[in-house]
């Protein structure tokens, strides 16, 4: 009889222990799920904030730079040959000789990924590259870094060196790489700062330019 009671007691204790362990596991799962939801919510809020800040940055840029005729007469553009800057021509003559250019202003202190995804998106937009010339203006201080960047990014567009701060735009004072269009009238338009977090805006920007050609 005692053995039967002991067995029953052990059985009840085992069930009780299993219940406690199950409850503990469920509580842990619930806590982890709540923490995961909070983390996801925090990430979503952070992304929305970043996107709103980015859109505000683009609006401010185009408002400050839109439809201004700029002076480029004193700006020198250089070819990069054998690791050295070779005098090429005044930037103004380069702009005046072109019907319309899409210019990528790359700064070595800016976002490499942002420029890389922009160049990739341009390359994928066949209609754009058929009708619009692409020019890249860089400001590298280290030739090895320049060669590495050019190779990795598979650059096959003309690249010229223009000293950082020489272009007559407010955005030139910042670290961001940026894009703009310009023609022989020397009126720069369609300013844009690429952001690798939001590649859809890069594609939309290029498509909007294409639609205006």
N, C-alpha and C positions, 0 to 999 in steps of 0.2 A: 504493500500500500504506500509506504514511504517513497519507494522508487517511482511509483506512478505520480505522486505529488511533486517529487523533485523534477521529474520529466516535464510535467505540466508547467511548473514554475519556470524552468529553463526555457520552455517553448514561449511562454508569455513574455519573459525578459528579452528573448531574441526578437520577438515581434516588436516590442517596445523600442529596442535598440535600432532595429531597421527603420521604424517610423521616425525616430529622432534623426538618424542619418539622412533619410529621404527628405525630411523637412529642411535639414541643413543644406543639402544639395540644391533643393528648390529655391531656398532663400539666396544662396550664392548665385544661382542662375538669374534670379530676378534682379539681384543687385548688379550683376555684370551687364544684364540687358539694359537696366536703367542707366548705368554708367556709359554704355555704348550709345544709347539714344542721346544722352546729354552731349557726348563727344561729337556725334553726328550733327546735332543741332548747333553746337558751337562752331563746327567747321562750316556749316551752311551759312550761319550769320556772318562769319568771317569772310566767306567768299562773296556774299552779297555786298558787304561793306567795301571789299576790295574792288568789286566791279563798279559800284557807284562812284568810288573815288577815281577810278580809271576813266569812267565816262565824263566826270567833271573835269578831269585833266585834259581830255581831248577837246571838250567844248571851250575851255579857257584858251587852249593853244590856238584853235582856229579863230576865235574871236580876236585875239591879240595880233595875229599875223595876217588875217585875211585881206586880200586885195590891196596890198601895199606894194608900190614899186620900190624895189630895193637897189642899192648901189653895190656893184660888184667890181668896179673898175680897178680897184687897188689889190684885189685878191689874187694871189698866185696859186696856180695848180701845178703839181709836179707828178711826173711819172716815177715809179719806183723801179730802178734798174740796178741789178747786182748789189742789192742791199743799200743803195744810196738814192737820195732824191735827185732826180734829173729835171731841170727846168723845162716846162712844157709850154704853157701859155696862160694868159690872164683868164680867169674864170668867166668873165663877162663875154669874151669872144666865143668861148665854148657854148655858152647859153644862147647867144645870138645866132649861132650857126645851126642850132637845132630847132626843128618845128615844135617839138614837145618832148620833154624829158621827165622820167620818173627818177628822182634822185634819192638814194639811200645814204643818209649821213650816219656813218658808223663811228662810234667813239669806243676806244679800247677800254674805257672805264664803265661802259654801259653793259647792257644785258646781252651776252653772246647768244644765248638760246633764242632771244627775241629776234635778233637779226637773222639767225640761221633759219628759223621757221618762216620768216618773211621771204627770204631768198628762195626757199623751197616752194612756197606758195606762188611766188611770181613765176618760177620755172614751170609749175603745173598749169598756170593760166596761159594756154597757148595763144588765145586770141589777143591777150594783152601784149605779149611779147612780139606778136606779129606787127602791131601798129604803133608801139611805143618804145622808144629807146630807153635803156636802163643805164644809169651811171651811179657808181659807188664812190663816195668821197670818204676817205679814211684819215685818221690822225695818229697812226701808230708811232710810238717812240722807239720800239724795239723791233728790228727787222725780222728776227727769228719768230717772234710772236705773230707778226704779220704773215710770214710765209706759212706757218702752221695753220693759222686761221683760214687763209686762202685755200689751202689744200683740203682741210677738213670740210669746209663749206662748199667745196667744188665750185668756186667762183669762175664763171665764164663771161662776165660782163666787164666793161672797162672800169678800171680802178685808178683813181688819182688821189694824191695826198694833198690835203688842205689843212693848214694849221688850225688846231682847236681854238675856237673863239673868233675866227676871221669872218665866218658867215654872219650876215647882218640880221640875225633873228634872236629873239629873246630865249628861245628854246636852246640855242647854241651855248648859252651860259650854263646849262644844266648837264648832267651826266648821261642823260638818255640818248640812245640812238633814235633817229626819227626819219620820216619820209616826207617828201613834198614833190609837187609837179611844177615845172616852169617852162616857159617858151620864150621866143625872141622878144616878147614885150617886157621881159624881166619881172613879170608879176608872178610871184610864187603863190601857189594855191594848194589845197588838199593836204594840209599838214596832218601828220599821223604819227603817233608813238606806238610801235608794236609792243605787245605784251604776250609772252609765251603762255601765260595762264589762260588767255582768251583768244585762241587761234581763230575762232569763228569771226571775230571782229577784223582780223587781218584779211581773211578771205572776202568779207563784205566790203572792206575798204577797196581792195583791188577790183572787185566786181563793179563798184560804183564808178571808179575811174574808167574802166572798160566801157561802161554804158554811156559815158560822156564823149568818147572818142568819135 
